[in-house]
């Protein structure tokens, strides 16, 4: 949601922007100068789906659990997609829409791109997950190995991987049923590949050097780097202060993000214990939860904030410890900060594979790593300089990106295309 709000805000300068959203986000949309169009389909919180469909704590195959989770999401989305598709087609006709912008996790975008009976304006996709190209080891969020390795594995899938591919095939079958019921042609091939190739533009929020690039990359894909972060709603910087004896020490930021914050004993609390006697200062970020939800006594070298302006604090940071979401990892590397990434949940394992491959950090493929694993990871990054060196090299690549200019230029090109090709729509449609 945040990337699209940022992009929508940029566009309001020269465009009238409609923002398709559940009503719970209307206030933020209006504050950004856009007009909300309420998604009136049945909505659900994907975290509830995750917890009801998958036992992540069980000693079972995490890849297969991920597949179960996505299938549960698709089952719920099938309820929504008919309403979403029909509502958006109506909005396109009534509002004379020139361009649609979605993130790559909005499944209804594929149905719009697959529509042949009615006019659909150009579609621009914002890539917010690992590049989801199909590959011999493909998961829902793309490959976990670079092409030079997966090419040699073709035809040698493990039993575990075969089970995951079977689940992906089930997902594709469900999407095909939706196409059939809408009177559309069936989508051929991997559904992520369809979206990658059919979108009029795909702007990916990373750099090529962090991604696993397929042998043939569609020409519509551009890597524009992560969007700038904002300080809206952050803990004021002057409220974050360490005792004088710690103020000159290297900074470590520890966070569980804004979603996985129900239990700080999973990551924040053990990190605070382990870093207590290290020559560092620590900033624990609770994701808008009160500091009192941390149930251990805070060491002297720790400050706690509910939310921070990353553009202020990351330039001061020597290590970020976080659940390995694609957005936060790319933002950290934009500032040259190595990452100790944790978790194996939705899209995170794929992100952490890229982190390891780039040599800009380490990965612990568990939502609740034990303290010995955490200590080893912390010690390794804090004492071995090559992680900071590789992250610094990556930083120079991110600094070449101008995501705002890339978005505005692409929007101009696509809206000019609409002006030349859009038919006159009858008023009764």
ZIZIQUI-V793305 format. One record per backbone hydrogen bond with DSSP energy under -1.0 kcal/mol. NH is the residue of the N-H (numbers start at 1). CO is the residue of the C=O. Records with the same first field share a line. If there is no record, write none. Layout:
BEGIN
NH=CO / CO
END
This chain:
BEGIN
5=1
6=2
7=3
8=4
9=5
10=6
11=7
12=8
14=11
15=11
19=35
21=37
25=22
26=23
29=25
30=26
31=27
32=28
33=30
34=29
35=17
37=19
39=21
48=45
49=45
50=46
51=47
52=48
53=49
54=50
56=54
58=55
60=58
65=61
66=62
67=63
68=64
69=65
70=66
71=67
72=68
73=69
74=70
75=71
76=72
77=73
78=74
81=77
84=80
85=81
86=82
87=83
88=84
89=85
90=86
91=87
92=88
93=89
94=90
95=91
97=92
100=122
102=124
104=126
106=103
107=105
109=106
110=107
112=108
113=109
114=110
124=100
125=201
126=102
127=203
138=135
139=142
142=139
149=146
150=146
151=147
156=153
162=158
163=159
164=160
165=161
166=162
167=163
168=164
169=165
170=166
171=167
172=168
173=169
174=170
175=171
176=172
177=173
178=174
179=175
180=176
181=177
182=178
183=180
184=179
194=190
195=191
196=192
197=193
198=194
199=195
200=123
201=123
202=220
203=125
204=222
205=127
206=204
210=207
211=208
221=218
222=202
224=204
225=206
234=231
235=307
239=236
240=237
246=243
249=246
252=281
253=319
254=283
255=321
261=259
266=263
269=264
271=267
272=268
273=269
274=270
275=271
278=275
280=278
281=250
282=301
283=252
284=303
285=254
286=305
288=306
293=290
294=291
302=299
303=282
305=284
312=309
313=309
314=310
316=313
317=314
318=251
320=338
321=253
322=340
324=342
325=323
329=325
330=326
331=327
332=328
333=329
334=330
336=333
337=332
339=360
340=320
341=362
342=322
343=364 / 366
348=345
349=345
351=347
352=348
353=349
354=350
355=351
356=352
357=353
358=354
359=356
360=355
362=339
364=341
366=364
374=370
375=371
376=372
377=373
378=374
379=375
380=376
381=377
382=378
383=379
384=380
387=384
389=385
390=386
391=387
392=388
393=389
394=390
395=391
396=392
398=394
399=395
401=398
406=402
407=403
408=404
409=405
410=406
411=407
412=408
413=409
414=410
415=411
416=412
417=413
418=414
419=415
420=416
421=417
422=418
429=426
END
